[in-house]
Amino acid sequence: MRRYLISALFMAACILATGCVTEPANRANSNTNVAALPTATATSSPTPVSEKTSKTQALTLPVLDAFLANGSFSGLLKSRLQLTDEQIAKLKEAAHSDTAKLSEANAGTSPGETASARATAKETITKIIGAEKAEQLEALIAEQWSSDNESAADKTATQSVSNDSLIANKVPGDSRVVVNAPAYRMDVFENGRLIKSYKIGIGYPQFPLPTGLRKARTIIFNPTWTPPDEPWVAKMKNVSAGEKIEAGSKLNPLGPVKIPIGGPSLIHGGKPPAKIGTFASHGCVGLTTPQVHDFAKLLAQLGGAHLTDTDIAAFERNKTETKEVKLTKAVPVELRYETIVVEDGKLHIYRDVYDQEANTEENLRAVLDANGIQLDSLTEDVRAEILDALAQMSGSSLAQAAPSPKGTPISTKGPNASPTVSQKKSPATKTMPRAAKNQKEIVIEIAELKGKGYPPPVDLDTGVGRKSK
């Protein structure tokens, strides 16, 4: 049953034609990215999710709409949550209606979009099924959103890795792919050495890119696509819900390559250069066609598969023929959400794109501590500059005054006090420039961080046809 559920999520999670999609569950397709759902029983309940997981994978109505697109999920809601047909029908109506309102063109233009979507979902779902069932529903979906769904057979082919992503700005010591959504960046590491970086498109605010350790096992060239029964599909020309769009078609939003990475997520091509470095997908990592071909070759190298430029060129010539390249060993794909990063001796503070309240003093201290630096040991002006940057990149507000970021309050008493910027009277505070409305990061040079931190991009592919210097 989990296979049907996750396939449905992929199918319906594409609100627009450029989204992350796959074949519906009722169609046989060897390219479908699916996973197994635990057998539903009348007495079972969703596995509890941690506070961190529930916060970063929180439910929105469009995500719920994706799950509800498949009839088997309704059966799961009946057996595990004991919901009635009437309650399920109301959930479908509410989720479908909210999904139909979304606009790709306006995605990310208003502050607090993800937080607003989460709040709307919580309020709507609670009204329909009550607070207790609403929590169970969110936990059930978070459980699947976070799961790698690895079978016993898969584990034998997986590289030995540890999920140490809770360590701030951790530099991998193995071969893996690291994606940091707030930085719009994907890095490829080979035996602990960064060998390639890509600028990427990330999930829209209503479809945030999830977090966690996943695995890539297959590279699928020239995937097909079956449009879901969604309002936006009805507006498309030459496209009908349920009718398969062939590989190579200009109507296929997946592009020439898709790489399932467990759970409701893909890495795929087909994105125009203008979408790289922006909100561009529905819970997936988006790349341009040249980028995804280049990445596929590197991924195959890490996974022990034979894939050459000649092979890729042959796949391009036969655009209507779907081909799978199976990796000999699964490659870990680590999905991170880090808004505070020490990189090559500089402090990078990224906008809190999914409103996770990540730009806090508590998180700042954790990052600095991981690099052997104490916030209180920095000069007053440097602290002021950092805290001002945290406030500006909070994601929910661009107010001219710089309030204390949410989270652990900034102390204003005692010998080690760190006053908020608005309380400070130093000249440096008064002359600090304000971030532009669409500014994605603020970089601060700190002498004490010299030689420390995560590596800078290597051979950065920005998706515009040329490498960044």
ROLUMLUM-713624 format. One line per 4 residues: number of its first residue (from 0); their letters; for each residue x, y, z of C-alpha. Coordinates in Angstrom, 1 decimal. Layout:
BEGIN
NUM = A = X/Y/Z | ...
! end
This chain:
BEGIN
0 = MRRY = 0.0/0.0/0.0 | 2.9/2.4/0.6 | 3.8/2.0/-3.0 | 0.5/3.4/-4.0
4 = LISA = 0.6/6.2/-1.5 | 4.0/7.6/-2.4 | 3.3/7.2/-6.1 | 0.2/9.2/-5.6
8 = LFMA = 2.1/11.9/-3.8 | 4.5/12.3/-6.6 | 1.7/12.4/-9.1 | -0.4/15.0/-7.5
12 = ACIL = 2.3/17.1/-6.0 | 2.9/18.8/-9.3 | 0.6/21.8/-9.1 | 2.0/23.2/-12.3
16 = ATGC = 3.4/21.7/-15.4 | 7.0/22.3/-14.2 | 6.5/20.4/-11.0 | 7.8/17.1/-9.7
20 = VTEP = 5.6/14.4/-10.9 | 5.6/10.7/-11.7 | 3.2/8.0/-12.9 | -0.1/7.4/-11.1
24 = ANRA = -0.4/4.3/-8.9 | -2.9/2.6/-11.1 | -0.6/2.4/-14.0 | 2.2/-0.1/-14.5
28 = NSNT = 5.4/1.8/-15.0 | 8.9/0.6/-14.2 | 10.0/4.2/-13.8 | 7.7/5.1/-11.0
32 = NVAA = 9.4/6.2/-7.8 | 7.5/4.3/-5.2 | 8.0/2.8/-1.7 | 6.2/0.5/0.7
36 = LPTA = 3.7/1.8/3.2 | 3.2/-0.2/6.4 | 0.1/-2.4/6.4 | -2.8/-0.5/7.7
40 = TATS = -4.7/-1.9/10.7 | -7.7/-0.6/12.7 | -5.7/-0.3/15.9 | -2.4/1.0/14.7
44 = SPTP = -1.4/4.7/14.9 | 1.2/6.8/13.1 | 4.7/6.5/14.4 | 5.4/9.6/16.5
48 = VSEK = 7.6/12.2/14.8 | 10.2/14.3/16.5 | 9.7/18.0/17.0 | 12.4/18.7/14.5
52 = TSKT = 10.8/16.4/11.9 | 7.3/17.6/12.4 | 8.4/21.2/12.0 | 10.5/20.8/8.9
56 = QALT = 8.1/18.5/7.1 | 4.9/20.2/8.3 | 1.7/19.6/6.4 | 0.2/22.0/3.8
60 = LPVL = -3.1/21.5/2.0 | -1.5/21.0/-1.4 | 0.7/18.2/0.1 | -2.4/16.7/1.6
64 = DAFL = -4.2/17.0/-1.8 | -1.3/15.0/-3.3 | -1.9/12.1/-0.9 | -5.6/12.2/-1.2
68 = ANGS = -5.4/11.9/-5.0 | -5.1/8.1/-4.5 | -8.0/6.0/-3.3 | -5.9/3.7/-1.3
72 = FSGL = -4.9/6.6/1.0 | -8.5/7.1/1.9 | -8.6/3.5/3.0 | -5.6/4.1/5.1
76 = LKSR = -7.3/7.1/6.8 | -10.3/4.9/7.6 | -8.2/2.1/9.1 | -5.5/4.0/10.9
80 = LQLT = -7.3/7.2/11.9 | -10.9/5.9/11.8 | -12.0/8.8/9.6 | -15.5/8.6/8.1
84 = DEQI = -16.3/8.9/4.4 | -17.8/12.3/5.0 | -14.7/13.5/6.8 | -12.4/12.3/4.0
88 = AKLK = -14.7/13.9/1.3 | -14.4/17.2/3.2 | -10.6/16.9/3.4 | -10.5/16.2/-0.3
92 = EAAH = -12.6/19.2/-1.1 | -10.6/21.6/1.1 | -7.2/20.4/-0.1 | -8.3/20.4/-3.8
96 = SDTA = -9.7/23.9/-3.5 | -6.5/25.3/-1.9 | -4.3/23.6/-4.5 | -6.3/25.2/-7.3
100 = KLSE = -5.5/28.7/-6.0 | -1.7/28.3/-6.2 | 0.2/30.3/-8.8 | 3.8/29.5/-9.9
104 = ANAG = 4.3/33.1/-11.0 | 3.6/34.5/-7.6 | 5.5/31.8/-5.6 | 7.8/33.3/-3.0
108 = TSPG = 6.7/36.9/-3.6 | 5.0/37.3/-0.2 | 6.7/36.9/3.2 | 5.8/33.9/5.4
112 = ETAS = 4.2/31.9/2.6 | 5.2/28.5/4.1 | 4.2/29.4/7.6 | 0.8/30.7/6.3
116 = ARAT = 0.3/27.5/4.3 | 1.0/25.4/7.4 | -1.3/27.5/9.6 | -4.1/27.3/7.0
120 = AKET = -3.8/23.5/6.8 | -3.8/23.1/10.5 | -6.9/25.2/11.0 | -8.8/23.7/8.1
124 = ITKI = -8.0/20.1/9.0 | -8.7/20.6/12.6 | -12.2/21.9/11.8 | -12.9/18.9/9.8
128 = IGAE = -11.5/16.0/11.9 | -10.6/17.5/15.2 | -7.3/18.4/16.8 | -6.3/14.9/17.8
132 = KAEQ = -6.9/13.3/14.4 | -5.3/16.3/12.8 | -2.1/15.7/14.7 | -2.3/12.0/13.7
136 = LEAL = -2.7/12.9/10.1 | 0.3/15.2/10.1 | 2.4/12.6/11.9 | 1.4/9.9/9.3
140 = IAEQ = 2.4/12.1/6.4 | 5.6/13.3/8.1 | 6.4/9.7/8.7 | 6.3/9.0/4.9
144 = WSSD = 7.9/12.3/4.0 | 10.9/11.5/6.1 | 11.3/7.9/5.3 | 13.9/6.5/3.0
148 = NESA = 11.8/3.4/2.6 | 14.8/1.1/2.1 | 14.2/-2.5/1.7 | 16.5/-5.3/3.0
152 = ADKT = 17.8/-5.9/-0.5 | 18.6/-2.2/-1.0 | 20.6/-2.1/2.2 | 23.0/-4.7/0.9
156 = ATQS = 23.9/-2.3/-1.9 | 24.1/0.8/0.1 | 27.3/2.6/1.1 | 27.9/2.6/4.8
160 = VSND = 26.9/6.0/6.0 | 25.9/7.8/9.2 | 23.2/10.4/9.4 | 25.3/13.0/11.2
164 = SLIA = 23.5/16.0/9.6 | 22.6/17.3/13.1 | 26.2/18.5/13.3 | 26.2/22.1/12.1
168 = NKVP = 27.7/22.5/8.6 | 29.1/18.9/8.7 | 31.6/18.2/6.0 | 31.0/14.6/4.7
172 = GDSR = 33.9/12.2/5.0 | 32.4/9.8/2.5 | 30.9/9.9/-1.0 | 27.4/11.6/-1.0
176 = VVVN = 25.3/14.4/-2.4 | 24.5/17.3/-0.1 | 21.6/19.6/-0.8 | 21.1/22.8/1.2
180 = APAY = 17.7/24.3/0.3 | 18.2/27.9/1.7 | 21.5/28.1/-0.2 | 19.9/26.8/-3.5
184 = RMDV = 23.0/24.6/-3.7 | 23.8/20.9/-4.3 | 27.3/19.5/-3.7 | 28.8/16.2/-4.8
188 = FENG = 31.4/14.7/-2.5 | 33.7/11.8/-3.4 | 35.5/10.2/-0.5 | 35.2/13.4/1.6
192 = RLIK = 36.4/15.7/-1.1 | 34.0/18.2/-2.8 | 34.3/17.7/-6.5 | 31.3/19.6/-8.0
196 = SYKI = 28.7/22.2/-7.0 | 25.4/23.1/-8.7 | 23.0/26.0/-8.3 | 19.5/24.4/-8.1
200 = GIGY = 15.8/25.2/-8.1 | 14.0/24.2/-4.9 | 10.4/23.4/-3.8 | 7.8/26.2/-3.8
204 = PQFP = 6.8/27.5/-0.3 | 3.7/25.2/-0.3 | 5.9/22.3/-1.3 | 9.0/22.7/0.7
208 = LPTG = 12.0/20.5/0.0 | 12.1/17.9/2.8 | 15.1/17.2/5.0 | 16.8/13.9/5.9
212 = LRKA = 19.1/11.3/4.5 | 17.9/9.6/1.3 | 19.5/7.4/-1.3 | 19.8/7.4/-5.1
216 = RTII = 19.7/4.0/-6.7 | 18.6/4.6/-10.3 | 19.0/7.2/-13.0 | 16.1/7.2/-15.4
220 = FNPT = 16.6/8.8/-18.8 | 13.7/9.9/-20.9 | 11.0/9.4/-18.3 | 7.3/9.4/-19.2
224 = WTPP = 4.6/11.4/-17.3 | 0.9/10.9/-16.7 | -0.9/14.1/-15.7 | -2.9/13.9/-12.5
228 = DEPW = -6.6/14.8/-12.2 | -6.0/18.3/-11.0 | -7.5/21.7/-11.8 | -4.3/23.0/-13.4
232 = VAKM = -4.2/20.1/-15.9 | -7.6/21.1/-17.3 | -6.1/24.5/-18.3 | -3.3/22.9/-20.3
236 = KNVS = -3.4/22.6/-24.0 | -3.1/19.1/-25.5 | -2.9/17.5/-22.1 | -5.6/15.4/-20.4
240 = AGEK = -5.5/13.8/-16.9 | -4.7/10.2/-17.0 | -3.3/10.2/-20.5 | 0.4/9.4/-20.5
244 = IEAG = 2.8/12.0/-21.9 | 5.5/10.2/-23.8 | 9.2/10.6/-23.1 | 10.8/13.4/-25.0
248 = SKLN = 7.6/15.4/-25.3 | 7.8/19.1/-24.8 | 4.8/18.7/-22.5 | 6.7/16.5/-20.1
252 = PLGP = 7.9/18.6/-17.2 | 10.4/16.0/-15.9 | 13.0/16.8/-18.6 | 15.4/14.2/-19.9
256 = VKIP = 16.4/12.7/-16.6 | 14.8/12.0/-13.2 | 16.5/10.5/-10.2 | 14.3/9.1/-7.4
260 = IGGP = 15.8/9.8/-4.0 | 13.2/8.1/-1.7 | 10.1/9.5/-0.2 | 8.2/12.1/-2.3
264 = SLIH = 11.3/13.6/-3.9 | 13.2/13.6/-7.2 | 16.2/15.2/-8.7 | 15.3/16.0/-12.2
268 = GGKP = 16.0/18.2/-15.2 | 13.9/20.2/-17.6 | 14.1/23.6/-15.7 | 14.9/26.8/-17.7
272 = PAKI = 18.0/28.6/-16.5 | 15.8/31.4/-15.1 | 14.3/29.0/-12.6 | 17.7/28.0/-11.1
276 = GTFA = 18.3/29.7/-7.8 | 14.6/30.2/-7.3 | 11.4/28.4/-6.1 | 11.0/26.0/-9.1
280 = SHGC = 9.5/22.6/-8.1 | 7.1/20.7/-5.9 | 9.3/19.2/-3.3 | 12.1/18.3/-5.7
284 = VGLT = 15.6/19.4/-6.7 | 15.3/21.1/-10.1 | 18.2/21.3/-12.7 | 18.5/22.4/-16.3
288 = TPQV = 19.0/19.8/-19.0 | 22.8/20.3/-19.2 | 23.1/20.3/-15.4 | 21.2/17.1/-15.0
292 = HDFA = 23.2/15.3/-17.7 | 26.4/16.4/-16.0 | 25.1/15.4/-12.6 | 23.9/12.0/-13.8
296 = KLLA = 27.4/11.2/-15.0 | 28.9/12.1/-11.7 | 26.3/10.2/-9.7 | 26.9/7.1/-11.8
300 = QLGG = 30.6/7.4/-11.1 | 29.9/7.5/-7.3 | 27.4/4.6/-7.6 | 29.7/2.3/-9.5
304 = AHLT = 27.7/2.4/-12.8 | 29.2/2.8/-16.3 | 27.8/6.0/-17.9 | 29.7/7.9/-20.5
308 = DTDI = 29.1/11.0/-22.6 | 28.5/8.7/-25.5 | 25.8/6.9/-23.6 | 24.1/10.2/-22.7
312 = AAFE = 24.3/11.3/-26.3 | 22.6/8.1/-27.4 | 19.8/8.6/-24.9 | 19.3/12.1/-26.2
316 = RNKT = 19.1/10.9/-29.8 | 16.4/8.4/-28.7 | 14.2/10.7/-26.7 | 11.1/8.6/-26.8
320 = ETKE = 12.8/5.5/-25.4 | 13.0/5.3/-21.6 | 16.2/3.8/-20.2 | 17.3/3.0/-16.6
324 = VKLT = 20.8/3.0/-15.3 | 20.9/1.1/-12.0 | 23.7/2.0/-9.5 | 25.8/-0.8/-8.2
328 = KAVP = 25.8/0.9/-4.8 | 23.2/3.4/-3.6 | 24.5/6.9/-3.1 | 23.4/8.9/0.0
332 = VELR = 21.6/12.1/-0.7 | 21.5/14.4/2.3 | 18.8/17.1/2.3 | 19.7/19.9/4.7
336 = YETI = 18.0/23.0/5.9 | 20.8/25.2/7.1 | 20.4/29.0/7.0 | 23.6/29.7/9.0
340 = VVED = 26.8/28.4/7.4 | 30.4/29.0/8.1 | 32.0/28.6/4.6 | 35.6/29.0/3.8
344 = GKLH = 36.2/31.4/6.7 | 33.1/33.5/6.2 | 29.7/33.5/7.9 | 26.8/33.0/5.4
348 = IYRD = 23.3/33.8/6.6 | 20.7/32.7/4.1 | 17.0/33.7/4.1 | 14.7/31.4/6.0
352 = VYDQ = 12.9/30.4/2.8 | 10.5/28.0/4.5 | 9.8/30.0/7.7 | 11.4/27.4/10.0
356 = EANT = 12.6/30.1/12.5 | 16.1/28.9/11.8 | 17.9/32.2/12.1 | 18.1/32.3/15.8
360 = EENL = 20.8/33.1/18.3 | 20.7/29.5/19.5 | 21.4/28.2/16.0 | 24.1/30.8/15.5
364 = RAVL = 25.9/29.8/18.6 | 25.7/26.1/17.6 | 27.3/26.9/14.3 | 30.0/29.1/15.8
368 = DANG = 30.7/26.5/18.5 | 31.1/23.8/15.9 | 33.9/25.9/14.5 | 35.5/26.6/17.8
372 = IQLD = 34.3/30.2/18.2 | 32.2/31.7/20.9 | 29.7/34.5/20.0 | 30.5/36.4/23.2
376 = SLTE = 34.2/36.5/22.3 | 33.5/38.6/19.1 | 33.5/42.3/19.2 | 30.4/44.3/19.9
380 = DVRA = 30.2/45.6/16.4 | 30.7/42.2/14.8 | 27.9/40.8/17.0 | 25.7/43.6/16.1
384 = EILD = 26.3/43.0/12.4 | 25.6/39.3/12.7 | 22.4/39.7/14.7 | 21.2/42.4/12.3
388 = ALAQ = 21.8/39.9/9.4 | 19.9/37.2/11.2 | 16.9/39.5/11.6 | 17.0/40.6/8.0
392 = MSGS = 17.2/37.0/6.7 | 14.5/35.7/9.0 | 12.2/35.2/6.1 | 9.0/36.5/7.6
396 = SLAQ = 9.8/40.2/7.7 | 12.0/42.8/6.1 | 11.3/45.5/8.8 | 13.8/48.3/8.9
400 = AAPS = 14.2/47.8/12.7 | 16.1/44.6/13.5 | 14.3/42.7/16.2 | 15.7/39.8/18.1
404 = PKGT = 15.3/36.7/15.9 | 12.8/34.2/17.3 | 14.1/31.3/19.4 | 16.4/31.7/22.4
408 = PIST = 16.1/35.4/23.4 | 19.1/37.5/23.1 | 20.4/38.4/26.5 | 20.7/42.1/27.3
412 = KGPN = 21.9/41.7/30.9 | 25.1/40.4/32.5 | 28.8/40.6/31.5 | 28.3/38.5/28.3
416 = ASPT = 25.2/40.3/27.1 | 24.5/40.4/23.4 | 22.1/43.3/22.9 | 19.8/43.3/19.9
420 = VSQK = 20.7/45.6/17.1 | 17.9/48.0/17.8 | 19.2/48.5/21.3 | 22.8/49.1/20.2
424 = KSPA = 24.0/52.7/19.6 | 27.4/52.0/17.9 | 28.1/53.8/14.6 | 28.5/50.4/12.9
428 = TKTM = 24.8/49.6/13.7 | 23.6/52.8/12.2 | 25.4/52.4/8.9 | 24.5/48.8/8.3
432 = PRAA = 22.9/48.4/4.8 | 19.5/46.9/4.6 | 18.9/43.7/2.6 | 17.1/44.0/-0.7
436 = KNQK = 13.6/42.5/-0.9 | 14.9/39.6/-3.0 | 18.3/39.2/-1.4 | 19.0/35.6/-0.5
440 = EIVI = 22.0/35.8/1.7 | 24.3/38.1/3.7 | 28.0/37.2/4.0 | 30.1/38.5/6.9
444 = EIAE = 33.8/38.2/7.1 | 35.0/37.3/10.6 | 38.8/37.1/11.2 | 38.3/34.4/13.9
448 = LKGK = 36.8/32.0/11.3 | 39.7/32.1/8.8 | 40.5/28.7/7.5 | 37.3/27.1/9.0
452 = GYPP = 34.0/25.8/7.8 | 32.3/24.1/4.9 | 34.2/24.2/1.6 | 33.3/26.9/-1.0
456 = PVDL = 31.6/25.8/-4.3 | 33.8/23.8/-6.6 | 33.4/24.2/-10.4 | 30.0/25.8/-9.7
460 = DTGV = 27.5/25.1/-12.4 | 25.0/28.0/-12.2 | 22.7/26.6/-14.9 | 23.2/29.5/-17.3
464 = GRKS = 25.6/27.8/-19.6 | 28.8/28.9/-18.0 | 30.7/28.1/-14.9 | 30.9/30.6/-12.0
468 = K = 34.4/31.9/-11.2
! end
